[in-house]
């Protein structure tokens, strides 16, 4: 377990240091200034020595069988990249509903909307080598999934809920606007899609987002919510 402390201001570092003294499998990387998710995750990837790489942010939760279930699935089916369904919870842990996933997704499909939750993704370095997240402030996990899908046909989804994603209520509308801006930036600057391609995929992203937010029941019927 590689824990990157992104210049936290609470007691997180002290807690992790105490845990690491009793369990040598825990490695701590302390950043000297707040650098964001892309830098933090890439530092962890760089330090990793295991075959499989997975991600967990500090406010989210893995179920106890999460890693075992995914690794067995990948080994049994010769799959280098997988993800799973997960549950959304409130800041206080109240369940907010399941987020289902497709059985598989390819590069062009994923460009339309990111169906891979970062807390559920696992990739195999024996197949890909170490692949890093693009250095953008947001949507860097989406960028990594697209990188990986350039080197394998599909990522495969496990229908079982294996994790919980904590939804924060602060600045939800601002976060959505920011996510949209970074999605466009990802299309143009990272994936280097031309204007027509970027507009095509962004239109899918925008319409699906509106359906999920304003008309969730219709979205489910249309398969926009998996």
C-alpha positions in Angstrom: 0.0 0.0 0.0 1.6 3.2 -1.2 0.0 6.3 0.4 0.8 9.7 -1.0 0.2 12.6 1.4 -0.5 15.6 -0.8 0.6 18.1 1.8 -2.4 17.4 4.1 -3.4 19.8 6.8 -5.2 17.4 9.1 -3.9 14.4 11.1 -3.7 12.0 8.1 0.1 11.8 8.0 0.4 11.1 11.7 -2.2 8.3 11.4 -0.5 6.7 8.4 3.0 6.9 10.1 1.6 5.1 13.1 0.2 2.3 10.9 3.3 2.0 8.8 5.4 1.3 12.0 3.3 -1.8 12.6 2.9 -2.9 9.0 6.0 -2.7 6.7 3.8 -3.2 3.6 2.7 0.5 4.0 4.9 3.0 2.3 4.5 6.7 2.7 5.4 9.4 0.1 5.1 12.9 1.6 4.8 15.8 -0.9 6.2 19.1 0.2 3.4 21.1 -1.4 -0.1 20.4 -2.6 0.3 19.1 -6.1 -3.1 17.6 -7.0 -4.4 14.1 -7.9 -2.3 13.6 -11.1 1.0 14.2 -9.4 0.1 12.2 -6.3 -1.1 9.2 -8.3 1.8 9.3 -10.6 4.2 9.4 -7.7 2.5 6.2 -6.4 2.7 4.5 -9.8 6.4 5.3 -10.0 7.0 3.8 -6.6 4.9 0.7 -7.2 6.7 -2.7 -7.5 3.6 -4.9 -7.8 2.1 -6.3 -11.0 -1.3 -4.8 -10.6 -2.1 -1.1 -10.0 -5.3 0.2 -8.4 -6.3 3.6 -7.0 -8.2 4.7 -3.9 -8.8 8.3 -2.8 -8.8 9.0 1.0 -12.6 9.6 1.2 -13.7 6.5 -0.7 -14.0 2.9 0.4 -13.0 -0.5 -1.0 -15.0 -3.6 0.0 -12.8 -6.2 1.6 -13.1 -8.6 -1.4 -12.5 -5.9 -4.0 -8.9 -6.6 -5.0 -9.3 -10.4 -4.7 -12.4 -10.4 -6.9 -10.8 -8.3 -9.6 -7.4 -10.0 -9.7 -9.1 -13.5 -9.9 -11.3 -12.1 -12.7 -8.3 -10.7 -14.6 -6.2 -13.9 -14.2 -9.0 -16.3 -15.0 -10.0 -14.5 -18.2 -6.6 -13.1 -19.3 -7.8 -9.5 -19.0 -5.3 -6.7 -18.5 -7.7 -3.9 -17.5 -10.9 -4.1 -15.5 -13.3 -2.0 -13.4 -16.5 -2.6 -11.4 -19.8 -1.3 -10.3 -19.8 0.9 -7.2 -22.2 2.6 -4.8 -22.4 6.4 -4.2 -22.7 7.5 -0.6 -23.1 10.8 1.1 -20.5 12.6 3.2 -22.0 10.9 6.2 -22.1 7.4 4.6 -25.8 7.3 3.6 -26.2 5.1 0.4 -27.2 7.2 -2.6 -27.6 4.4 -5.2 -25.6 2.0 -7.4 -23.6 3.0 -10.4 -23.7 0.1 -12.8 -21.2 -0.5 -15.6 -21.2 -2.1 -19.0 -19.7 -5.5 -19.6 -16.9 -4.0 -21.7 -15.9 -0.6 -23.2 -13.5 0.3 -25.9 -11.5 3.5 -26.7 -14.1 5.2 -29.0 -17.0 4.2 -26.6 -15.2 5.6 -23.6 -14.6 9.0 -25.4 -18.3 9.5 -25.3 -18.6 9.2 -21.6 -16.3 7.9 -18.9 -18.0 4.8 -17.3 -14.9 3.8 -15.3 -14.8 4.9 -11.7 -11.2 5.6 -10.6 -11.7 3.8 -7.3 -12.6 0.6 -9.2 -10.0 0.4 -12.0 -7.1 -2.1 -12.0 -4.5 -2.5 -14.7 -1.8 -5.1 -15.3 1.7 -3.8 -15.7 2.8 -7.1 -17.2 0.7 -6.1 -20.2 1.0 -2.3 -20.3 4.1 -1.5 -18.3 3.7 1.5 -16.0 1.3 4.0 -17.6 0.9 7.4 -16.0 -1.9 9.9 -15.8 -1.7 13.1 -17.9 -0.6 16.2 -16.0 -4.0 18.0 -15.9 -5.7 19.1 -12.7 -8.9 17.2 -13.4 -10.1 14.2 -15.6 -6.5 12.8 -15.4 -8.0 9.3 -14.5 -10.1 9.5 -17.7 -7.0 10.3 -19.6 -5.2 7.2 -18.2 -8.0 4.9 -19.2 -7.9 6.2 -22.7 -4.1 5.7 -22.8 -4.6 2.1 -21.7 -7.3 1.5 -24.3 -4.9 2.4 -27.0 -3.1 -0.8 -26.1 -5.9 -3.3 -25.5 -9.3 -3.7 -27.2 -11.5 -3.4 -24.2 -11.7 -2.8 -20.5 -14.1 -5.2 -18.8 -16.7 -4.3 -16.2 -17.6 -6.5 -13.2 -21.3 -6.1 -12.4 -20.7 -6.6 -8.7 -20.5 -3.5 -6.4 -17.0 -3.6 -5.0 -16.5 0.0 -3.7 -18.2 3.1 -2.4 -17.7 6.6 -3.8 -18.3 9.5 -1.4 -20.2 12.4 -3.0 -19.3 15.9 -1.6 -22.0 18.6 -1.7 -19.7 21.6 -1.9 -19.8 23.4 -5.3 -21.5 20.7 -7.2 -22.5 23.0 -10.1 -19.1 24.6 -10.3 -17.5 21.1 -10.3 -19.6 20.0 -13.2 -18.7 23.1 -15.2 -15.0 22.5 -14.4 -15.3 18.8 -15.3 -16.8 19.8 -18.7 -13.9 22.3 -19.3 -11.3 19.7 -18.5 -13.1 17.1 -20.6 -12.8 19.4 -23.6 -9.1 20.0 -22.7 -8.5 16.3 -22.6 -10.0 15.8 -26.1 -8.0 18.6 -27.6 -4.7 18.7 -25.8 -4.2 15.2 -24.5 -5.9 13.0 -27.0 -5.2 15.6 -29.8 -8.6 15.1 -31.5 -9.4 17.6 -34.2 -12.2 20.1 -33.7 -14.9 18.0 -35.4 -14.0 14.8 -33.4 -13.8 16.8 -30.2 -17.2 18.4 -30.8 -18.7 15.0 -31.7 -17.6 13.3 -28.5 -18.2 16.3 -26.3 -21.8 16.5 -27.5 -22.3 12.9 -26.4 -20.7 13.7 -23.0 -22.9 16.8 -22.6 -26.2 15.2 -23.6 -25.5 12.1 -21.4 -24.7 14.4 -18.5 -27.9 16.4 -18.8 -29.9 13.1 -19.0 -28.2 11.7 -15.9 -28.8 14.9 -14.0 -32.2 16.0 -15.0 -34.0 12.8 -16.3 -32.4 9.9 -14.5 -35.3 7.5 -15.1 -35.2 8.2 -18.9 -31.4 7.9 -18.8 -31.7 4.4 -17.3 -34.3 3.4 -19.9 -31.9 4.6 -22.7 -28.9 2.9 -21.1 -27.1 6.1 -20.3 -27.1 5.0 -16.7 -25.7 1.5 -16.6 
